């Protein structure tokens, strides 16, 4: 961050609630709320400060520490550190979701139904259970969320194969962590 960014950050010394609002907006926990104490700032200043705070906290969450300029007042430094401590997990989650959804849909929810098929037009009697899965996904958050539903049906053998594949993937992920 350059010196002009730090000059904007220093404006937050007497308005810590504005800092928390900026980070709350970053992680999607709140909408931008105008701080009464920061009323002398223009809308443009508030937007610039919000962008600088987002940049600072994204970089700090990834590096696991907040590095501030030497001339930042101790009270502001403490507010920045406390805010990072409070929101770090949410910031990392937000960054992960934004990164993943640029490449592939992210499953946000799912629905399932178990059907018992008695027959079809080709075969008189089948008597087979069929699992119907609907994955509700979101993708491309930067340009605006695009929601889609991916659905499929699977018989018992296919369900067993899915469970085996997911179990293997889980083991590999846990091994990498």
Number of C-alpha atoms within 10 A of each C-alpha: 12 7 9 10 16 18 14 16 22 18 15 18 18 13 16 18 17 22 24 20 18 25 26 20 16 24 19 13 11 13 12 17 12 13 16 10 12 15 10 9 12 10 11 9 12 19 14 15 23 22 16 19 23 20 14 20 26 21 17 19 19 13 10 13 14 17 14 17 14 8 10 15 12 11 12 20 19 12 18 24 17 13 17 23 14 13 18 21 12 18 24 18 13 16 15 11 17 16 15 15 19 15 10 12 21 19 17 10 11 13 10 13 11 13 13 12 12 12 12 10 6 7 8 9 11 12 11 12 14 17 16 15 17 16 18 17 19 21 22 19 16 10 8 9 12 12 15 14 14 12 13 10 15 16 14 12 9 13 14 12 12 13 12 12 12 12 12 12 12 12 12 11 10 9 8 7 6
